[in-house]
């Protein structure tokens, strides 16, 4: 027994002193741990300061029912139950029974309210017993944040999010995702919690060990009003034509700032929502909107001029064994007219005749314009353009004729719009811009200027010719149904077959309808592209019918809702009549200090001002409004203090 007792004492000594640090550290790790407190994510605002995305704090309010003493618990049980009953709608007796039962079960983590807002959290923590705090009342508060979009579904995909799954994988969509790491996230804080059994952890104190630092606010280029216009114009057309999905982008011509971007896809129930960022991420064959690039290259190289006659025949022509069709025959027309009527045969003929012996020369233009590269957007998931060149697997003798009218290549809607915007911006290509500045409260952290992409895209002569053709397309070409005498537009319709390589295409034809352009035509302020995939063929699929009206509605709405601002050189415009009237008033005021002047013919307000500013104090009474017709005291009569003057006006 003595030896056994010595062994026990030795073991206790060893654990306490020789291995004490090890076991104490192990106990701490199992009983106490540091818990990350996520920082509030910065807000996302529109260009005019409207809130697009914000982090809203949410709170879980719990109580450690073993912390209050028996006397304290009994004192506050009924008042606390009454307050909880008023808050939740349940009875006071329900809470009295529940709290007594959980205290008997030694529950140190009893839930009172979950996921409540800040106002309810303040109300709850001031309830009886809870107001005593963590150490006397057992209050436990856990805060989380929830990302909300005040505009709802409008532009939700473009505004985006940054989302983590259980494995730590992150999905970053839209503006919120693109600028999350650098600006929006902030710095997380830290809080110590103690294990209280059953896998539950309780904060050791009300305060955090390290306070989280909120993220910066991002001010986008989105205009809420234009976004709303674009969203509903696109939605209306998608529903009318029962299309699969579509997108619209509105860009400010001079700066490249994106004023609106809407992406709507159809779900299983036929409803449309912000499903994917089609405008940024979906590269597809553009069809006829690419004909502008093709003709511009030919005009630059003087392969043709706008008056060159092109024979488009009766609407069908073969190129290297492959037939190309037009909707109907146009016969012999000018090169400019081939673009106005969107002749596939006309553009294929121009490009094939001009570049068949040197195809790389044509491709060089597309590469110089940057059409073979992504735009380098901060938003993740930009689609890769495809511009084939001689030697590629997809290159053949038919490559050039196909490219001339928008096939055998791929571009995203935003890449196409960037080129059209350069035409609107007098040939200067600017990179699309989604954010204007980053702020911490009212302090600017970083601002973003427009980025010009190299030299002008073409000569002044070519630019002017293309601008004229784009105006004529709306006035007398494929877009003539969109023409309005009240505001001018310029642009190009597009209709492209899609999935034509599939066996069922003839039985189930699929098209992509598009319209790209700018407005007003003569002094462009905005450029815009509309793309709609797979509209119902029974209802229509041509660009002028499906996407053109969306462009028109957006242009018309913006045109009518935007005030016209004229620059005024000076407000100091001198008129002889006004000058004469003022000089007469000034001379009278300087001459008559104590003598009644003649105020007949003066406006009432001038007469009153004149009389009340004399050296004698008089009371002026008015009868009527307008111009003074008579005065109660004749002119040149010396006035006395406190004398009353009656002026009759009409």
C-alpha positions as CSV (number, residue, x, y, z in Angstrom):
1,X,0.0,0.0,0.0
2,X,2.9,2.3,0.8
3,X,4.5,1.6,-2.6
4,X,1.2,2.1,-4.3
5,X,0.7,5.5,-2.6
6,X,4.2,6.6,-3.5
7,X,3.5,5.7,-7.1
8,X,0.3,7.8,-7.1
9,X,2.0,10.7,-5.6
10,X,4.9,10.5,-8.1
11,X,2.4,10.4,-11.0
12,X,0.5,13.4,-9.7
13,X,3.8,15.3,-9.3
14,X,4.8,14.3,-12.9
15,X,1.5,15.4,-14.4
16,X,1.4,18.7,-12.3
17,X,5.0,19.8,-12.8
18,X,6.8,17.8,-15.4
19,X,4.0,17.5,-18.0
20,X,1.8,20.4,-16.8
21,X,2.4,22.8,-19.6
22,X,1.6,20.1,-22.2
23,X,-1.7,19.1,-20.6
24,X,-2.8,22.7,-19.9
25,X,-2.2,23.6,-23.5
26,X,-4.2,20.6,-24.6
27,X,-7.0,21.5,-22.2
28,X,-7.1,25.0,-23.6
29,X,-7.3,23.8,-27.2
30,X,-10.2,21.5,-26.3
31,X,-12.1,23.9,-24.0
32,X,-11.3,27.4,-25.4
33,X,-10.8,28.4,-29.0
34,X,-10.5,31.5,-31.2
35,X,-13.4,31.9,-33.5
36,X,-13.3,34.1,-36.7
37,X,-15.7,37.1,-36.7
38,X,-16.4,37.9,-40.4
39,X,-16.0,41.5,-41.3
40,X,-18.9,43.4,-42.8
41,X,-18.6,43.3,-46.5
42,X,-18.4,46.7,-48.2
43,X,-21.5,48.0,-50.0
44,X,-21.9,48.2,-53.8
45,X,-23.5,51.4,-55.1
46,X,-24.8,52.7,-58.4
47,X,-23.1,55.6,-60.2
48,X,-25.6,58.0,-58.5
49,X,-25.3,56.4,-55.0
50,X,-28.2,54.0,-55.0
51,X,-27.5,50.9,-52.9
52,X,-27.1,47.8,-55.1
53,X,-25.7,45.3,-52.6
54,X,-25.1,45.4,-48.9
55,X,-24.3,43.2,-45.9
56,X,-27.0,43.2,-43.3
57,X,-26.1,42.0,-39.8
58,X,-28.2,39.2,-38.4
59,X,-28.2,37.9,-34.8
60,X,-28.9,34.7,-32.9
61,X,-29.9,35.5,-29.3
62,X,-29.4,32.7,-26.7
63,X,-29.2,32.3,-23.0
64,X,-26.9,30.3,-20.7
65,X,-29.5,29.2,-18.1
66,X,-26.9,28.1,-15.5
67,X,-25.2,31.6,-15.3
68,X,-28.0,33.4,-13.3
69,X,-28.2,32.5,-9.6
70,X,-31.4,30.9,-8.4
71,X,-32.6,34.1,-6.8
72,X,-31.9,36.1,-10.0
73,X,-33.5,33.5,-12.2
74,X,-36.7,33.4,-10.1
75,X,-36.8,37.2,-9.9
76,X,-36.7,37.7,-13.6
77,X,-38.4,34.5,-14.9
78,X,-41.9,35.9,-15.2
79,X,-40.9,39.4,-16.6
80,X,-38.6,37.8,-19.2
81,X,-41.4,35.3,-20.2
82,X,-43.8,38.2,-20.5
83,X,-41.4,40.1,-22.8
84,X,-40.7,37.1,-24.9
85,X,-44.4,36.4,-25.2
86,X,-45.0,40.0,-26.6
87,X,-42.2,39.6,-29.0
88,X,-43.0,36.2,-30.4
89,X,-46.8,35.8,-29.9
90,X,-46.5,32.7,-27.8
91,X,-47.9,32.6,-24.2
92,X,-45.9,33.7,-21.2
93,X,-46.6,30.3,-19.6
94,X,-45.0,28.6,-22.5
95,X,-41.7,30.4,-21.9
96,X,-41.9,29.9,-18.1
97,X,-42.2,26.1,-18.6
98,X,-39.5,26.0,-21.3
99,X,-37.0,28.1,-19.3
100,X,-37.5,26.1,-16.1
101,X,-37.2,22.8,-18.0
102,X,-34.0,23.8,-19.8
103,X,-32.4,25.2,-16.6
104,X,-33.2,21.8,-15.0
105,X,-31.5,20.1,-18.0
106,X,-28.5,22.4,-17.5
107,X,-28.9,23.9,-21.0
108,X,-26.2,26.6,-21.4
109,X,-27.1,27.5,-25.0
110,X,-30.9,27.9,-25.2
111,X,-32.1,29.6,-28.4
112,X,-34.5,32.6,-27.9
113,X,-34.4,34.1,-31.4
114,X,-32.7,33.3,-34.6
115,X,-31.5,35.4,-37.5
116,X,-33.1,38.7,-36.3
117,X,-32.2,42.2,-37.5
118,X,-30.4,44.9,-35.5
119,X,-33.6,46.5,-34.2
120,X,-35.0,43.3,-32.8
121,X,-31.5,42.4,-31.4
122,X,-31.4,45.7,-29.4
123,X,-35.0,45.0,-28.2
124,X,-34.2,41.5,-27.1
125,X,-31.0,42.3,-25.2
126,X,-32.9,44.9,-23.1
127,X,-35.4,42.3,-21.9
128,X,-35.4,41.5,-18.2
129,X,-32.5,39.2,-17.1
130,X,-30.9,39.5,-20.6
131,X,-30.0,43.2,-19.9
132,X,-27.8,42.0,-17.0
133,X,-25.3,40.8,-19.7
134,X,-23.3,37.7,-20.2
135,X,-21.9,37.2,-16.7
136,X,-25.0,37.8,-14.6
137,X,-27.9,37.2,-17.1
138,X,-26.4,34.6,-19.3
139,X,-26.9,36.5,-22.5
140,X,-25.2,35.0,-25.6
141,X,-25.2,36.9,-28.9
142,X,-23.8,35.5,-32.2
143,X,-23.6,37.8,-35.2
144,X,-23.5,36.8,-38.9
145,X,-24.0,38.9,-42.0
146,X,-26.3,38.3,-45.0
147,X,-25.8,39.8,-48.4
148,X,-28.9,41.5,-49.8
149,X,-29.7,43.2,-53.1
150,X,-32.2,46.1,-52.6
151,X,-33.0,46.1,-56.3
152,X,-34.1,42.5,-56.2
153,X,-33.6,40.5,-59.4
154,X,-32.6,43.5,-61.5
155,X,-28.9,43.2,-62.5
156,X,-28.4,40.6,-59.7
157,X,-26.1,38.5,-61.8
158,X,-24.0,41.4,-62.9
159,X,-23.8,42.8,-59.3
160,X,-22.8,39.3,-58.3
161,X,-21.6,37.7,-55.1
162,X,-18.8,35.8,-53.5
163,X,-19.9,32.5,-52.1
164,X,-18.0,29.8,-50.2
165,X,-19.2,26.2,-50.0
166,X,-18.5,23.7,-47.2
167,X,-15.2,22.6,-48.7
168,X,-13.9,26.1,-48.9
169,X,-14.4,26.5,-52.6
170,X,-15.3,30.0,-53.7
171,X,-17.6,31.2,-56.5
172,X,-17.1,34.8,-57.6
173,X,-19.7,36.2,-59.9
174,X,-20.2,39.7,-61.2
175,X,-18.9,43.0,-59.7
176,X,-19.2,41.8,-56.1
177,X,-17.1,38.7,-56.8
178,X,-14.6,40.5,-59.0
179,X,-13.7,43.2,-56.4
180,X,-14.3,41.1,-53.3
181,X,-10.7,40.1,-52.5
182,X,-9.2,43.5,-53.1
183,X,-11.8,45.9,-51.8
184,X,-15.1,44.5,-50.4
185,X,-14.1,41.8,-48.0
186,X,-12.5,43.7,-45.2
187,X,-10.4,42.1,-42.4
188,X,-12.0,39.4,-40.1
189,X,-12.0,39.8,-36.3
190,X,-11.5,37.2,-33.6
191,X,-13.5,36.1,-30.6
192,X,-12.7,33.5,-27.9
193,X,-15.3,30.9,-27.1
194,X,-15.4,28.2,-24.4
195,X,-16.8,24.7,-24.9
196,X,-19.8,24.1,-22.6
197,X,-20.6,20.5,-23.6
198,X,-22.7,18.8,-26.3
199,X,-20.6,20.4,-29.0
200,X,-21.7,23.9,-28.0
201,X,-19.4,26.9,-27.6
202,X,-20.1,30.0,-25.6
203,X,-18.4,33.4,-26.0
204,X,-16.2,34.2,-23.0
205,X,-17.2,37.9,-23.1
206,X,-19.4,40.4,-24.9
207,X,-16.5,42.0,-26.7
208,X,-14.3,40.7,-29.5
209,X,-10.6,40.1,-29.0
210,X,-9.9,41.6,-32.4
211,X,-12.6,43.8,-33.9
212,X,-13.4,43.1,-37.6
213,X,-12.6,45.9,-40.1
214,X,-15.3,46.5,-42.7
215,X,-14.6,46.4,-46.4
216,X,-14.4,49.3,-48.7
217,X,-17.5,50.5,-50.7
218,X,-17.5,50.1,-54.4
219,X,-19.2,52.7,-56.6
220,X,-20.2,51.1,-60.0
221,X,-21.0,52.8,-63.3
222,X,-24.5,51.3,-63.3
223,X,-27.4,53.8,-63.6
224,X,-30.4,52.5,-61.8
225,X,-32.9,54.2,-64.1
226,X,-31.3,53.0,-67.3
227,X,-30.8,49.5,-65.7
228,X,-34.6,49.4,-65.0
229,X,-35.4,50.5,-68.5
230,X,-33.1,47.9,-70.1
231,X,-34.3,45.1,-67.8
232,X,-38.0,45.5,-68.5
233,X,-37.5,46.1,-72.2
234,X,-35.6,42.8,-72.5
235,X,-38.0,40.9,-70.3
236,X,-41.0,42.1,-72.3
237,X,-39.5,40.8,-75.5
238,X,-38.3,37.5,-74.1
239,X,-41.8,36.8,-72.8
240,X,-43.4,37.9,-76.1
241,X,-41.1,35.7,-78.3
242,X,-40.8,32.8,-75.8
243,X,-37.0,32.9,-76.1
244,X,-34.5,30.8,-74.2
245,X,-32.4,33.7,-72.9
246,X,-31.0,37.1,-73.8
247,X,-29.0,40.0,-72.7
248,X,-28.7,43.8,-73.1
249,X,-25.8,46.2,-72.4
250,X,-25.9,50.0,-72.5
251,X,-22.5,51.7,-72.5
252,X,-21.7,55.4,-72.3
253,X,-19.9,56.2,-75.6
254,X,-17.1,58.5,-74.5
255,X,-16.1,56.8,-71.2
256,X,-16.9,53.2,-71.8
257,X,-18.9,53.1,-68.5
258,X,-21.5,50.4,-68.4
259,X,-24.8,52.1,-67.5
260,X,-26.9,48.9,-67.7
261,X,-26.3,45.2,-68.1
262,X,-29.2,42.7,-67.9
263,X,-29.0,38.9,-68.4
264,X,-32.2,36.9,-68.3
265,X,-32.6,33.2,-68.8
266,X,-35.7,31.0,-68.6
267,X,-36.3,28.5,-65.8
268,X,-38.3,25.3,-65.9
269,X,-41.5,27.2,-65.1
270,X,-41.0,29.6,-68.0
271,X,-40.1,32.5,-65.7
272,X,-37.0,34.7,-66.5
273,X,-34.4,35.6,-64.0
274,X,-30.7,36.6,-63.8
275,X,-29.3,33.2,-64.5
276,X,-25.9,33.7,-66.1
277,X,-23.8,36.6,-67.3
278,X,-24.4,36.0,-71.0
279,X,-23.2,39.5,-72.0
280,X,-19.7,38.8,-70.6
281,X,-19.4,35.1,-70.7
282,X,-21.2,33.7,-73.8
283,X,-19.2,33.7,-77.0
284,X,-21.2,32.8,-80.1
285,X,-21.3,33.4,-83.9
286,X,-22.5,37.0,-84.1
287,X,-24.0,36.8,-87.6
288,X,-24.8,40.0,-89.5
289,X,-23.6,42.4,-86.8
290,X,-20.1,41.3,-87.8
291,X,-20.7,42.6,-91.4
292,X,-19.8,46.1,-90.2
293,X,-16.2,44.9,-89.3
294,X,-15.9,43.1,-92.6
295,X,-16.9,46.1,-94.7
296,X,-14.8,48.5,-92.7
297,X,-11.7,46.3,-93.4
298,X,-12.5,46.4,-97.1
299,X,-13.0,50.1,-97.1
300,X,-9.7,50.7,-95.3
301,X,-7.8,48.6,-97.8
302,X,-9.6,50.2,-100.7
303,X,-10.8,46.8,-101.9
304,X,-14.1,48.6,-102.6
305,X,-15.6,52.0,-102.0
306,X,-19.1,52.6,-101.0
307,X,-20.3,53.1,-104.6
308,X,-18.7,49.9,-106.0
309,X,-21.4,47.8,-107.6
310,X,-21.7,44.3,-106.3
311,X,-23.8,41.6,-108.1
312,X,-25.8,39.7,-105.4
313,X,-27.8,37.9,-108.1
314,X,-31.2,36.4,-107.3
315,X,-30.4,35.5,-103.7
316,X,-28.2,32.4,-104.0
317,X,-24.5,32.0,-104.8
318,X,-22.0,29.3,-104.4
319,X,-18.5,29.8,-102.9
320,X,-16.1,26.9,-103.2
321,X,-19.0,24.4,-103.4
322,X,-21.0,25.9,-100.5
323,X,-24.1,27.8,-101.2
324,X,-24.9,31.2,-99.5
325,X,-28.4,32.6,-99.4
326,X,-30.0,36.0,-98.9
327,X,-33.6,36.4,-97.8
328,X,-34.4,37.5,-101.4
329,X,-32.5,38.7,-104.4
330,X,-31.1,42.2,-104.5
331,X,-29.5,42.1,-107.9
332,X,-26.7,44.7,-108.6
333,X,-26.3,47.1,-105.6
334,X,-23.6,49.3,-104.2
335,X,-21.2,48.1,-101.5
336,X,-22.9,50.4,-99.0
337,X,-26.3,49.0,-99.9
338,X,-25.1,45.4,-99.3
339,X,-24.7,46.4,-95.6
340,X,-27.9,48.4,-95.5
341,X,-30.0,45.4,-96.7
342,X,-27.6,42.9,-94.9
343,X,-26.8,40.9,-98.0
344,X,-24.8,37.7,-97.1
345,X,-23.9,37.3,-100.7
346,X,-22.8,40.9,-101.1
347,X,-20.4,40.9,-98.1
348,X,-19.1,37.4,-98.9
349,X,-18.3,38.5,-102.5
350,X,-16.5,41.7,-101.3
351,X,-14.3,39.9,-98.8
352,X,-13.6,36.8,-101.0
353,X,-12.7,38.9,-104.1
354,X,-10.6,41.3,-102.0
355,X,-8.7,38.9,-99.7
356,X,-8.9,35.3,-101.1
357,X,-5.2,35.6,-102.3
358,X,-4.0,37.2,-99.0
359,X,-6.5,36.2,-96.3
360,X,-4.1,37.1,-93.5
361,X,-4.4,40.7,-94.5
362,X,-8.1,40.6,-93.6
363,X,-7.4,38.7,-90.4
364,X,-4.8,41.4,-89.5
365,X,-7.5,44.0,-89.3
366,X,-9.5,41.9,-86.8
367,X,-6.4,41.3,-84.7
368,X,-5.4,45.0,-84.8
369,X,-8.9,45.8,-83.4
370,X,-8.3,43.3,-80.6
371,X,-11.2,41.1,-81.7
372,X,-9.1,37.9,-81.2
373,X,-8.4,38.8,-77.5
374,X,-10.6,39.1,-74.4
375,X,-11.3,42.6,-73.1
376,X,-9.4,41.8,-69.9
377,X,-12.4,42.6,-67.7
378,X,-12.2,42.4,-63.9
379,X,-15.4,40.4,-63.9
380,X,-14.5,36.7,-64.0
381,X,-15.7,34.3,-66.7
382,X,-15.2,36.4,-69.8
383,X,-15.8,34.4,-73.0
384,X,-12.9,33.6,-75.3
385,X,-13.3,35.1,-78.8
386,X,-12.5,32.9,-81.8
387,X,-11.0,34.5,-84.9
388,X,-9.5,31.9,-87.2
389,X,-6.5,32.5,-89.3
390,X,-4.8,30.6,-92.1
391,X,-3.3,27.4,-90.9
392,X,-5.9,26.8,-88.1
393,X,-7.9,23.6,-88.0
394,X,-11.1,25.5,-88.6
395,X,-9.6,27.4,-91.6
396,X,-10.7,26.4,-95.1
397,X,-11.3,28.2,-98.4
398,X,-14.8,28.9,-97.2
399,X,-13.5,30.6,-94.0
400,X,-13.3,34.1,-95.5
401,X,-16.8,34.1,-97.2
402,X,-18.3,32.7,-93.9
403,X,-16.5,35.3,-91.7
404,X,-17.7,38.1,-94.0
405,X,-21.3,37.6,-92.7
406,X,-20.5,36.6,-89.1
407,X,-20.0,32.8,-89.1
408,X,-16.9,30.6,-88.5
409,X,-15.9,33.0,-85.6
410,X,-17.1,33.8,-82.1
411,X,-17.5,37.0,-80.0
412,X,-19.3,37.9,-76.8
413,X,-22.0,40.6,-76.9
414,X,-19.7,42.9,-74.9
415,X,-16.8,42.4,-77.3
416,X,-19.1,43.3,-80.2
417,X,-20.5,46.3,-78.4
418,X,-17.0,47.6,-77.6
419,X,-16.3,47.8,-81.4
420,X,-19.6,49.5,-82.1
421,X,-18.9,51.9,-79.3
422,X,-15.6,52.9,-81.0
423,X,-17.6,53.8,-84.1
424,X,-19.9,56.0,-81.9
425,X,-16.9,57.5,-80.1
426,X,-15.3,58.9,-83.3
427,X,-13.1,55.8,-83.9
428,X,-11.6,55.7,-80.3
429,X,-12.0,52.3,-78.7
430,X,-12.4,52.4,-74.9
431,X,-12.3,49.5,-72.5
432,X,-15.7,48.7,-70.8
433,X,-15.7,50.0,-67.3
434,X,-17.8,48.7,-64.4
435,X,-16.6,50.6,-61.4
436,X,-15.9,54.3,-61.0
437,X,-14.3,54.5,-57.6
438,X,-13.7,52.8,-54.3
439,X,-14.4,54.6,-51.0
440,X,-13.9,54.2,-47.3
441,X,-16.9,56.2,-45.9
442,X,-16.5,59.6,-47.7
443,X,-12.8,59.2,-48.5
444,X,-11.8,58.0,-52.1
445,X,-9.4,55.1,-51.9
446,X,-9.0,54.6,-55.6
447,X,-10.6,56.0,-58.8
448,X,-10.7,54.5,-62.3
449,X,-10.3,56.6,-65.5
450,X,-11.3,55.4,-68.9
451,X,-8.8,53.3,-70.8
452,X,-8.3,53.9,-74.5
453,X,-7.3,50.9,-76.5
454,X,-4.6,52.2,-78.9
455,X,-5.1,54.4,-82.0
456,X,-8.3,55.1,-83.9
457,X,-9.7,52.0,-85.5
458,X,-9.8,53.4,-89.0
459,X,-9.3,56.5,-91.1
460,X,-11.7,59.5,-90.8
461,X,-13.1,58.7,-94.3
462,X,-13.9,55.1,-93.5
463,X,-15.4,56.1,-90.1
464,X,-17.7,58.7,-91.7
465,X,-18.8,56.2,-94.4
466,X,-19.6,53.5,-91.8
467,X,-21.5,56.0,-89.6
468,X,-23.6,57.1,-92.6
469,X,-24.4,53.5,-93.5
470,X,-25.4,52.6,-89.9
471,X,-27.8,55.6,-90.0
472,X,-29.2,54.5,-93.3
473,X,-29.8,51.0,-92.0
474,X,-32.4,52.5,-89.6
475,X,-33.7,55.0,-92.1
476,X,-34.1,52.8,-95.1
477,X,-32.4,49.4,-94.5
478,X,-33.2,46.3,-92.5
479,X,-33.9,48.4,-89.4
480,X,-36.4,50.8,-91.1
481,X,-39.2,49.6,-88.9
482,X,-37.4,51.1,-86.0
483,X,-37.1,54.6,-87.5
484,X,-38.5,57.5,-85.6
485,X,-38.6,61.1,-86.7
486,X,-38.4,62.2,-83.0
487,X,-35.0,60.8,-82.2
488,X,-32.2,59.3,-84.3
489,X,-30.5,55.9,-84.0
490,X,-27.8,54.1,-85.9
491,X,-27.1,50.4,-85.8
492,X,-27.1,47.0,-87.5
493,X,-29.5,44.1,-87.2
494,X,-28.3,40.6,-86.9
495,X,-29.9,37.1,-87.5
496,X,-27.7,34.0,-87.1
497,X,-28.5,30.4,-87.2
498,X,-27.4,28.5,-84.2
499,X,-26.9,24.7,-83.5
500,X,-27.3,24.3,-87.3
501,X,-24.8,21.4,-87.1
502,X,-27.4,19.3,-85.2
503,X,-29.5,16.8,-87.1
504,X,-32.8,18.2,-86.1
505,X,-32.1,21.7,-87.2
506,X,-34.5,21.7,-90.2
507,X,-37.3,20.4,-88.1
508,X,-36.5,22.7,-85.1
509,X,-34.7,25.8,-86.4
510,X,-32.9,27.9,-83.8
511,X,-31.7,31.5,-84.3
512,X,-29.8,34.2,-82.5
513,X,-31.3,37.7,-83.0
514,X,-29.3,40.8,-82.3
515,X,-29.1,44.5,-82.7
516,X,-26.0,46.7,-82.1
517,X,-25.8,50.4,-82.4
518,X,-25.8,53.8,-80.7
519,X,-28.0,56.9,-80.2
520,X,-28.4,59.7,-81.0
521,X,-27.0,59.0,-84.4
522,X,-25.3,62.4,-85.0
523,X,-23.9,63.0,-81.5
524,X,-23.9,59.6,-79.8
525,X,-24.2,59.5,-76.1
526,X,-24.8,55.7,-75.6
527,X,-24.1,52.5,-77.4
528,X,-26.2,49.4,-76.9
529,X,-26.4,45.8,-77.9
530,X,-29.3,43.4,-77.6
531,X,-29.0,39.6,-78.1
532,X,-31.8,37.1,-77.8
533,X,-31.2,33.4,-78.2
534,X,-33.7,31.0,-79.7
535,X,-36.9,33.0,-80.0
536,X,-40.0,31.1,-81.1
537,X,-39.7,30.7,-84.9
538,X,-43.5,30.9,-85.1
539,X,-43.5,34.4,-83.7
540,X,-40.4,35.7,-85.5
541,X,-36.6,35.5,-85.4
542,X,-35.2,38.4,-87.5
543,X,-33.1,41.0,-85.6
544,X,-35.3,43.9,-86.7
545,X,-38.4,42.2,-85.3
546,X,-37.0,40.6,-82.1
547,X,-34.1,42.6,-80.7
548,X,-34.6,45.9,-82.6
549,X,-37.7,46.9,-80.6
550,X,-35.8,46.4,-77.4
551,X,-33.0,48.8,-78.6
552,X,-35.7,51.2,-79.7
553,X,-37.6,51.2,-76.4
554,X,-34.3,51.7,-74.5
555,X,-33.2,54.5,-76.7
556,X,-36.6,56.2,-76.7
557,X,-36.9,55.9,-72.9
558,X,-33.5,57.3,-72.2
559,X,-34.0,60.0,-74.8
560,X,-37.3,61.2,-73.2
561,X,-36.2,60.7,-69.5
562,X,-32.8,62.4,-69.9
563,X,-33.0,66.2,-69.6
564,X,-31.4,68.1,-72.5
565,X,-28.7,70.4,-71.2
566,X,-27.6,73.3,-73.3
567,X,-24.4,75.2,-72.4
568,X,-25.1,78.8,-71.6
569,X,-22.1,81.1,-72.1
570,X,-23.2,83.7,-69.6
571,X,-26.2,84.6,-67.6
572,X,-25.3,88.3,-67.7
573,X,-27.4,89.2,-70.8
574,X,-28.0,92.9,-71.0
575,X,-31.2,94.1,-72.6
576,X,-31.8,97.8,-73.3
577,X,-35.3,97.9,-71.9
578,X,-34.2,96.2,-68.6
579,X,-31.2,98.5,-68.3
580,X,-33.3,101.6,-68.9
581,X,-35.9,100.5,-66.3
582,X,-33.2,99.7,-63.7
583,X,-31.4,103.0,-64.3
584,X,-34.7,104.9,-63.8
585,X,-35.4,103.1,-60.5
586,X,-31.8,103.7,-59.3
587,X,-32.0,107.4,-60.1
588,X,-35.3,107.8,-58.3
589,X,-34.0,106.0,-55.2
590,X,-31.0,108.3,-55.1
591,X,-33.0,111.5,-55.7
592,X,-36.0,111.1,-53.4
593,X,-34.9,110.6,-49.8
594,X,-37.7,112.4,-47.9
595,X,-40.0,113.6,-50.7
596,X,-42.7,111.4,-52.2
597,X,-41.6,110.1,-55.7
598,X,-43.8,109.3,-58.6
599,X,-44.3,105.5,-58.4
600,X,-47.1,105.2,-60.9
601,X,-46.2,102.7,-63.6
602,X,-43.7,100.8,-61.4
603,X,-44.3,97.2,-60.5
604,X,-45.8,97.0,-57.0
605,X,-42.7,95.2,-55.5
606,X,-40.3,97.9,-56.9
607,X,-42.6,100.7,-55.5
608,X,-42.7,99.2,-52.0
609,X,-39.0,98.6,-52.0
610,X,-38.4,102.2,-53.0
611,X,-40.7,103.7,-50.4
612,X,-39.6,101.5,-47.5
613,X,-35.9,102.4,-48.0
614,X,-36.3,106.1,-47.8
615,X,-34.9,108.2,-45.0
616,X,-38.3,108.6,-43.3
617,X,-40.2,105.7,-41.9
618,X,-43.5,105.2,-43.8
619,X,-46.2,102.5,-43.9
620,X,-47.1,101.2,-47.3
621,X,-50.6,99.6,-47.9
622,X,-51.4,97.8,-51.1
623,X,-54.7,97.5,-52.9
624,X,-54.4,95.0,-55.8
625,X,-51.4,93.5,-57.6
626,X,-49.3,94.2,-60.6
627,X,-48.4,97.8,-61.7
628,X,-49.1,100.9,-59.6
629,X,-52.0,102.9,-61.0
630,X,-52.4,105.6,-58.4
631,X,-50.8,106.8,-55.1
632,X,-52.5,108.4,-52.1
633,X,-49.8,111.1,-51.7
634,X,-48.9,113.2,-54.7
635,X,-45.3,113.3,-55.9
636,X,-42.9,116.0,-54.6
637,X,-44.8,116.1,-51.2
638,X,-42.5,116.0,-48.2
639,X,-43.1,112.9,-46.1
640,X,-43.2,112.5,-42.4
641,X,-42.3,109.6,-40.1
642,X,-45.1,107.0,-39.6
643,X,-47.1,108.4,-42.5
644,X,-49.2,105.9,-44.4
645,X,-49.1,105.6,-48.2
646,X,-51.8,103.7,-50.1
647,X,-50.9,102.3,-53.5
648,X,-53.6,101.1,-55.9
649,X,-52.5,98.6,-58.4
650,X,-54.0,96.4,-61.1
